[in-house]
């Protein structure tokens, strides 16, 4: 069997009853987390654009736009909801592959589940298949010697490209396709996924749309397979296949099926406590630790932030741009601004979306701190990356003394997991009064007769 055929068989045969309890619990929490992010993001610029697009397209109301009480075709709902899921940079991350599974998978799978009128158990089984396929495809393009995602090194957004393929498998499963049909859906999605990460460096809001596009492709590829479109079974390992096109010779076929059905990667995916680029999270933690030691913004004469070589290109280069973010979204990819915000007094679990506005961009305290901040490559961070996204903050105070904080393990991952209270605090931060209802319905997801209850809880 080819790699795609093995994944297709895994997805088609997977049942809710065979899932470990820890996997079911993790999926329920990730659905809750992602729904909260979607609600919080429903009126951001990229979401407004996606909502306008799907309104122009029209069509029958098979699935719900989260928080809008409007139904559109499943592929359209997936486009809007997926855009919301990725728009705040608050969605989870798989390490070391640097892929964001939930934002790419959940919106398309839930839209497809709603359209197919399946129950909660079926939705969980489909999501489980999608998550596990996603992490394995992601690891196949991770280069341990390089210490980075090969796609990322080439400027490709692996999350969107791979998420579309994994989501297609999950959506095809929900449509009742057999192993061959699931294989075709993935092969079709391999010709449809897309995403470039230049916006991480230089601005623009198109990256927010990548989650929506992956979800849209997931539903569309499954529909194409259900209606007779086919793709090559050798789509992954073929001479002109997926990995040859995106990674050249730098990929690892054994990772595609490693531990499939025996090892479950889903529970180890890192949650994000802060709505900023994940590379900058350790800088938030460093700033919080410095604050706890009594360091005040007005006492700071100079800041040097250390990060891994790969992450430096996103959060530290070009430094002139990072010291003067062009927009609130651009600021979420600025190491200097993120650090300054946390040190000046961020909200939520450390910093929150409320800290990234036009008003905060012009805040004189933050502006002064960013102007006296350098971002450099730290060798220890480079060695650890991307198993963690570490960071270092070295602060020179006005009296000439130096205070340093090294954060080598990220909050939100297996080494420093978020507690139940922190996950619920994040949800409340995102949705306010809707939090209790969303948490309650997600808590009984496997008992739902229809996943539409999830949408109804979102207002």
N, C-alpha and C positions, 0 to 999 in steps of 0.2 A: 504493500500500500504506500502511496505517496504521503508526504507530510500533511497535505490538506485532507486527504481521505482519512487519515488517522484522527485528525481534529474533528472532522465531520462526524465520524462514528462516535467519538467521545461525547460531543454535544447532543447528538440525536438520542443516544442511549441513556444519558444522565437523568436520574429521577430525584425528586425531592427526598424520597425515603432513604436514598443512599448517601445523602449529604451529612457530614459531621455536624454536630450541633454548633460548634464554634464557627463554622462557615455560615450557617443560617443566621446566627446572631450577628456576625459581622456584616452580612448583606443588609439585614434590617437596619442596623445603625447607619450604614452608608447611604441607604435610601433616605433615611431621616435627615442626615447631614446634607445630602445633595438637594433634597426638596427645600430645605431652609435657605440654601444658597440661591436657588432659583427664585424663590419668593423675594428675597432681598434684591435681586438683580433685575427684576422684571421691567423696571423703567430706566435702566441705564442706556446709553446711546446705542450700543450694538443690539440690545434687545428691542429697542424701539424700531430700529431698522429691520430686524428680522420679523417683527410683528407686522410691519408695513408690507413686507414682501409676501408673507403668507396671506394677508388680507387681499392683496392684488390677485393672488393665485386662486383664492376661493376654494370651492369644493365641498364635499359632504363632511359632516361633523362626526368623524370617527373617534377623535381623541382630543383631549383638553389642553388648552394653553394654560400653563400653571399660573394661578393667581388672576386669571382674566375671565373665568367663567365663559369662555368662548371655545367652541370645538371646531376643529379643522381636520383635513385628512391626516392620517397618522404621520406621514413623512413631513408634513408642514408643522404639526405640533412638535415633532422631534426637533426640527430645525430651531424653532423658537425656544423650546425648553432647554435644549443643549447649549444654545448661545447663552442663556441665563446661567446655566450650570458652570460655565467656564469664565464668565465675564468679570468676576470679582477676584480672580486668582485666589480663591478660597477653597478649591477642590483638592482632593487627595492625590498623593503621588506614590508611585511604586519605585523603590530603590533596589539596586543601583541603575535601573534602566532609564529613569527620568521620564516616565510616562504617567499620565493622569487618567486612571481607569474610570472612575465613577462619572465624571462629567461627560465622557465620551460614550459610555454604555447606558447608564440608567435612563436618560431621557428618551432614547430611541426604543429601548426595551419596554419601558412603561407605556409609551404611546402605542407600540405594537400590541402589548398585552391588553390595553383598553380596547383597541380596535377589534381584537380577536375574542373579546369577552371571556378571557381565561381567569382562573382564580389565583389567589396569592401564592399557593404552592407552585404552580406552573411558572409564575413570574420569577420566583426565587430560584428555581432550577435553571431557568434560562439565563438569569443574571450570573449564577455560579459558573455556568459554561462559558459565558462571555468573559468574566473576570479571569478565569484560569487560562483561557486561550490568549487573552490580552497580555498577561504577564509573561507567558512563554514566548510569544512572538517578540515581545519587548526585549527579553533577555537574549534572544537570538541575534539581535543587532547591538548588543552591549559588548564592548571590547575591553576585557580586563587589563590587557597590556596598555592600551590607550588610557584606560581609566575614565571612559566616557561612552555615551551613546554614539555610535557611528553616524546615525541619522542627524543627531544634534550637531556633531562636528561638521556636517555638510550643510547646515542651515535648514534642515528639514524638521518639521514638528512631528516627531514620532508618535506623540499621543493621538493626534488627529488621524494620521495615516494608519496606525495600527488599530486604534479604537474603532474605526469604521469597519475593519475586517472582523474583529472579534464581535462587534455589535451585530453584524450581518448574520453570523452564526447563531447568536441568541434569538434574533428576530425570526430567522428561518425555522428554528426549533419551535417557537411559539405558533408559527403558521402550520405546524404539523408536518413539515418536510422530513423526509427520511435522510439517512446519512449522505446519500448522493446529492440530495437537494441542498443540504447544509453546505456541502463542499462547493457546489456551484455558486451558492450565495457568497461565500467567502472569496472565491475566485473572481466573481463579478466585482465585489467591493475593492479588490486589489487594483482594479482599473479606475476606481472612482475617488478614493481617498486623496487628501491633499493637505498641505500646510507648510508655510515657511515661517521662520522665527526672526526675521530681520526686524519686525516690529518690537521685539523685546529690547533691541538696542536703540532703535532710532525713532520710536513712536508710531502712531497710528493705532486704530482700535480693531484692526482686522483679526488679530489673534483671538479676541473674545468670541469671534464667530466660528472658530475651529471646532469647538465642542458641538455647536449646532450642525456644522457640516458633517461631522462624523456620525452624529445621530441620524441625520437626514439620509446619508448614504446607507446606514445600517438597515433602515426600513425599506429604502428604495431597492437595494440589492436583493433583499429577501423577496420583495414583490416581483422583481425581475425573474428570479429563479423559480418562483411559484408559477409564473406565467410562461415558462419554457426557455428562458435565456440560459445559456450554459457558459462555463468557463473551463480552462484547462486544469486538470487534476494536478499537473506539475507546476502550478502557479507559484509556489514558494521556491522550489529548488531548481526550476528550469533555467535554461541558458538565457532567456529573456524574461525571466520571472521576477517576482516581487523583490527578493533579496539581492539578486544580481543588479537590478535597476537602482535600488536605493543604497546598497552597501558594497557593491562590487564583490570582492573576494572576502571582505571582512565581516563574515557572519558565521554563526555556529548552528548547523542544522540539528545537532543533538539536543539543543535547548528547546526546540519547538515542541517536542513530545516528552521532555524530561519529567519523570514522576507524574505523568498525566493520570489523574484518577486516584493517585496514591498520596501525593504531596499537594497540600492546599495552600496556595500563596495569598489568597484573599485576606485573611486576618492580619497579615503583616504589612499591608499597605499603610503608608503614613498619612494620618490626618493633618490638616493644616489648622493651627490655632490662629494664624494671622492671614489677612487677605492681601498678601504681597507675594512677589516671586519667591519660590521656596528657597532659592539660594541666599536670600536675605534674612531668613528666619533666625539663624543663629545670631545675627547682629541685633535683632530685637532682644533676644535673651541676654546678650552681653550688655546692652544698654540698661535693661531692667536690673541686672546684677550690679552695675555701676551705680545706679540710682539708690539701690539698697545700701550701698557703701557710703552714701552721702554725696556723691558727685552731682553737682548742679550745672545746668547749661552755662550759666554765667561764669562759672569757675574754669571753663575749658578754654585752653589756648590753642590746642591743635589735636586732631584726631587722625589716627592711622587705622584703617580697617583692613584686615587680612582675610583673604578668601582663597579658594582653590583656583588654579589657573583657568579651568573651564568656566567657572562661575564668574570670574573677574570680567570676562568678555560681555556678560549680560548685565551685571550690577555695578561695574566699575569703569566701563569703557564705552564711549569716550568720556573722560572725567568731566569735561566742560558741560556736556549734556547732563550728566548725572548730578552735577551741582546745581543745575538750573532746569529741573524737569519742565517739559512743555505743557503737561496736562496732569491731572490727578492720576490717570492711569499710568502714564509714563513714570510718575513718581513711585509707583509700586514696584518698579524695576530699578530703582536708584538706591544703591547701598547707602550713600550719604544721607539721603532724605529719610529713608526708613529708620536708620539709626538715630538721626536727629529727632524724629517724631517720637520714638520710644523714650529717648532720654528726656525730651521736653514734657512728656506726660501723655502717652497714648491712652486710648480707651479700650474697652472690651477685655480680652485676655492678655493684652499687651499693647497692641494697636488694632484698630478696627477700620471699617470703611469710612466712618465718620472723620477719620484723621487724614483722609485724602480728598480734599476739596480745593476749589479755587482759593478759598479763604486761607486754608493751611499752607498752600503754596506761597502765599505772600506774607506769611507770618514771619516777623523779623527775627525771632529766636531761632526758628528752623533755618531761615536763610543764612544767618551768621554761621551756624554750625556746619551747614553743607559747604560753605565757602572755605572753611578751615579744615576740611576733611580730604584725605587722600585714600585711595583704595589700591592695595598692593597684593601681589601673589604671595601667599604663605606656604612654605614647603610642607609643613605638617598637614595643613588643610588639603593640599593637592594629593598627598599620600592617602588620606582617608577618603576623599571624594571618589566616586559618588555613592559609597555605602552609607555615608552621611553627607550632609551639606554643612560642614563646620565653618566657624567664623571666629575672628579675633578682633578685639577692639583695644587699642592702646591709646590712652588719653594723657596728654600733657596738660597739667593744670597751670594756672597763672603763676603759682608759686614755684614752678619748675619741677615739681614732683610728677611722677609717671604712675598711672594706674592701668593695669591690663586685665582683661577678661578673655579667656579662651573657652569657647563653647564647641565641643567636639561631638556631641550627641544631640540630635534634634528632638525637640519636644513634639509629641504626637506620634512617634514611632514606637516599636516594641521596646526600645531601651528607656524611653520616657513617655509612656502612654498617657493620653488624655483620660482623665477619670470620667465616670458617668456624669458627674456634676458639671465637669468642664464641657463635655459634649452638649449637654442640655443648655448650659450657659451660652454656648456658641449658637445653638438653635434659637434661643430667646433673643439674642443679639440680632439675629437675622430677621426674625418674623414677629417679634413682640408677642401680642396676645394670642397669636395662632399656635404658639409653641406647644402648649399642653395637648391640643387636639392632634397636631401632627405627630407628636411623640406617641400618643395613645394608639393611633391607627397604625403607625409603623411597628409598634410593639406587638401587634397581632396580625401582621402582614400575612403569615401563612394561613390564617383563618378566614381571610377575606374571600367573599364570593366573586368580587369584582375589584380590580385595582382602581376603578373610578373613585372609590372612597378616598384614596390617597389625594386625588385631585380636589375633591370636595373639601378636604381638611385644609387645603391651601388657600381657601377664600375665593 
